Structure formats: C-alpha cells, structure tokens
C-alpha cells in the first residue's frame, strides 16, 4: 500500500484545524475584537489630537459687554483664527452646561478704569475640569495676556520708561510634549499592535489543536493514523501561523486605513502613508508569524491542560509587549544584529518603515531567515513532544 | 493477521503488560477478555502504534511494527477507548479527515463514505455537527472513521460500552460482516455475553498476562465451570493471585 506523503498529510491537518477553529464563533469574535480594538483606539486618539490642534488654532470668544471695550474687541478680531461672538444671556450657566467653553465678560466700568490707567477687570468664565477644551481656553487666556502686555508697554513708553524695566524676568518655556510628538508617540504604538496581532492570531489554534486536542481525547484517535509526528506538528503549527498572518494583515490594513484617514499633516508630520509602507509592514511581520505560531504550539503542547496552556499564552504575549515598551522608552537605533532577533528585528523594521526610512532589502531578508530558523527549531521541539508518551497520555 | 510475542509495557515500576503472546488470525474474531486494569487497553494501544512496548514484538500482516510503524498502522483500523470526536465537525468531515490522513484519493474517499453511511445507517447525521450526537451516533462515526481505509485488521476497544440494545446489535452485525470478509477482528471487553456471542477465540487477560486462551467451549472446560462467567472469574482470579 502506498503511504501518503507527509507534506500532504501536514496540509490535511492544517486545513482541518483551520476549518475547525473558524467554526468556533466565540473564539473567532474574541480574536477579531483583540485585533480591532488597538488600532481603533489609537485612531480615535489620533483624531482627537488632530481635532484639538485644529480647535486651539480657531477660537470663538463670546463677549458680554463688548461695547465697554471696543478697542480690545477690535484687537481680538484682528488676531488670526479668532471669532468674536455675542455672549449668551447667562454666561456661567452656558459654560457649565458646556454650550460654550469660555465667555469673556467686560464690566461697564472697564472703559473708565482703563482710561484712568487703573487695572480694568475682564472676567473669563471657564470650566477647568474640562480637559478637552483646555487648549482653546488657554489660547484665549494668552490672547488677553498678550493684549495686557502690549498696552502696558505702550503706557510705559508714553511715560518715558523702557518697557524692559517692567519685565525683570522673562520666562521662556520649552515645551517638550508638542502635538507632533504626541502624535509620533501614538504612531510608535502601531508596531507593537502588529506584533501583538501575530500572537493573538495564533493563540486559538495553538492551544485548541494541542492541549485542547488532548483534553478532548481526540489526540489518541488522531495518532492512530499512519502520520509521522512531524507532519502533525508542522500542520498544526502552520494552521496557527496562517491565522496569525491573517490577524497581522488585518491589523496592518486597519492601521493603514487609519493613517490615511487621520490628517497627519495637521499635526505637523510630513509622513504620508502609502502602499509601499503597507507592503513593508507586511513583509516585515509575516515571517514572524511562523515564530509566534511555533512558539505557542510548542508551549501549548507541553501544557497539561487547555487552561494551563492559556495561562502560558498570557505569559508569552509579554514578550512583544516588553519589546514594544522598551522600544518606546529607549529609542532603538538600528544595529544590524537586531534584525537577527525575532520580534526585536520586526519591531525595528516596522518602526523604520513607519518612520519613513526604508530599511535595506538585506535587513528584511535577514530578519525573515532568522525567523524561519527559529521556527524550525521550535517545531523540532514540538515533534519531540508529540513522540513522548507522557505528553500524549498526559501522565 | 496480528502476531504478538512476549509483549511488555511498564509505567514506572508497574508492569501493565507483562509478557503477552498471542496470534489473532484472519477471518476470525478474537476477544481480549479481562477485568478493568488487566492491561487490555495498553495492549491495544501498543498494537495500534500510539505506545511503544518495552519489550516484545508486534507484527501486523507480517510487518514489524517497531521497524515500520506507519506501514503497520496503515493496516489497522481502530475504535479507541475514547472516540475523541471534534464537536464542530460533521460526520462526513470526520470520515474525510481520517480518510485523507490515510492517503485515500478523493474519488475513493467519496465512494467509501457513502458505503459507510449505508452500512452504519447514519445518513441522517452525515452533515450534522458532532456536538449534538447521542452516544450511539458517536460510536457510528468513530466506527466509520476506523473503517474508512478498509483495514485488514480491526481493533475495537470495548466497542459496546454504554450502547443501547439497537446500537449494540449494529456493532455485532458489523463485526460479523468483517469476519465474513476475511478480516482479522480483535476486540476487548469485560462483558462476558459479548465475548461468548461473537468470538471464535478468547484470550483471558489478568494482571498483564494471558492467563487462558481458547474457544468459549475450551475455556469453560479449562475453568472447570459450565458457565463462562464462572470460568472467567476462576481464571482471572488465580491470575491476579499469581501476579501478587
């Protein structure tokens, strides 16, 4: 009798595991959710930053008692992006109910005090508990301060005093967290999300087809067939790898869509996401899916139960997190050896691609080759485990 | 035909199978009869290649199972102790999965699947997922899966355990059919009536050894009892005593 080829059997196992896991609706939904939630949250936050940036540049200032200070109101109107509006009847109520984020009140004695060079009051009604409108309120506050300084200088000059006398100290602020940087930090999350997708995507099949198979008692029945253990290990690992690749491609596609949708230019970033970036991301990460799938399948085969396997998966997923967190804390400069380390290599490649600095083809190839080698070593371990009776019968 | 010589399997210090020798011939039904823990399942597991013996030889149709495990496995069909069906796959998909792993081509597989549906009267569950099967239905799927590649040797581990009368009859029917086709059927059981009704020869196993073998009539004589059940108790009891 002709024995079937081991490779063909591996494909048979792959197809069965894939179909089987696709029918597990609950697992499928949870994988989809974990894949979707990261990019969606990031996209949302990027959009908020862009919105706020836009909002802070264009402020609308409702002014009550504008007739009391026509010169000030006229000066405000001349500032770019400022719109002066009539104030609502009850300013404090309007701010409290969030109809307006700020209302300026100019009292009737403003003109009189102003003319007498006494401090003239302007009331600024704002809700400091609202973080989302802080940039606008801050801009309004700075506008008034600017007017204040200008008039003060003019008065000093009128009295023959240098305005410099009135400014013994000049505070120069160096803002570290610019909008641009905040956006860049969010962009840095994308490589991490893609690395995580390579893990979450493979997890379901890796655990269900090994620890789950044994727990259901179906492993023994499977081993009755004339199939080399290597074909089983390869088939199961590849099934996990295929789902990981699907998850990665999906995540990358969503991130790509978000990056096109978010007005990066408005945040002062000159980066324009294109098809070549998407291709670069995919080329960087797909080989790593082999490693994550092989690693998870191997560890799950070792586990004594499905639950135990799942808790191991929770530990394994810390690996890409660690790389990602270290990557954001310590900006990684591209050392050639990094491409040879699975996960770290992919992280560096992804960051370079997203940073608009295309890595050399050699870096891609090196990273892919090292992934394939590591995956093959891990599959060998899985094969050895599948040959161990203590593993098969869970003693 | 299955030939077993001096088979041994130890788990730590426990000898689960301790020198089992027998031959199960073609066109015959051979029964492994013994109390729980006698070593029946362990013996079968070594025969169908999921456990390696510590000593002894197994040959399946003349193929040495130690040297060519896959070739030997290809010649047996097995209904294991635990069926291990996949709850999300249908009966048809179960048969297809094992048929493909056995290396059947598409046409043969399709033809054989229909044949098995007919033989086991399971057309109504062909495209239903296994999650909702009754015990009898699960047994049918597991049997169909075992027979998909027309194995010359069929091993059944307690095949009628927990089955109702109708399903038990169906299983017996199939065992007789397999015998009529000239196949070698080996099945284990601890149920006396089962063994005496079906088997051409019986191996009484206790304490990891074959304590007696022969036709049902011969065993009755050997045990010195008219009733096979009494004979069995007498035979396995002395064996258990000897093992200690």
Interface residues (C-beta under 8 A of the other chain):
Chain A: X1 X2 X3 X4 X8 X9 X12 X13 X16 X19 X20 X23 X24 X213 X216 X217 X218 X219 X220 X221 X222 X223 X224 X225 X226 X227 X228 X389 X392 X393 X395
Chain B: X11 X45 X48 X49 X50 X51 X52 X69 X70 X71 X73 X74 X75 X76 X78 X80 X81 X82 X83 X84 X85 X86 X87 X88 X89 X93 X97 X98 X100 X101 X102 X103 X129 X142 X145
